[in-house]
Amino acid sequence: MLDGGHEVIAHSTDMNGTIDGSLTEEAERALIGDALSRLQAASGVKPKGWLSIARSQSFRTADLLKESGLAYCCDWVNDELPYRFDNGLINLPLNHELSDRTIIAVQQQSADSWAQSLEDAFDWLAREAAETGGGRMLPIHITPYIMGLPYRIAAFERLLERLSARAECWFARGDAIVESWAAKA
């Protein structure tokens, strides 16, 4: 993954590693630390970002993520631009309404419908950015076992081809988006 230029971010230790208010501060700190150390041991790189299981946090999660040396999290989906919490941690919104899981698996729409929804969202955000200045962020949230199937992958490839032909499109990793945004904020 690293050789391909991809970023590794932390996503807890396993699907049972959900953070919520029932965890003690020590247990939450240990879960975050364990996830980060496992990924660093496996990849040789300490992650800069975090995505909680089910986007679930306690009231202290942002502080513990910052304390652990993370630069950003993707748990809050309430904007199309990054923003900074009071403690300095940056939120990189990862909208899940346009994910392949939501549109294809839950809403039972086609892969072409998913791709069209993303392109429609891109058009809206590009127009808004042109009118008000700055950029906008449109995560392309895909799940390999959903979009990677032979009868769906072509819609994904066509979408990438169309978007990459647009002058206003920048395909970027989360850490690059955070760095670019922070330099201008």
Summary of the structure (lengths in Angstrom):
residues: 185
radius of gyration: 17.3
end to end distance: 30.0
largest distance: 48.8
contacts: 522
relative contact order: 0.13
helix: 46%
strand: 5%
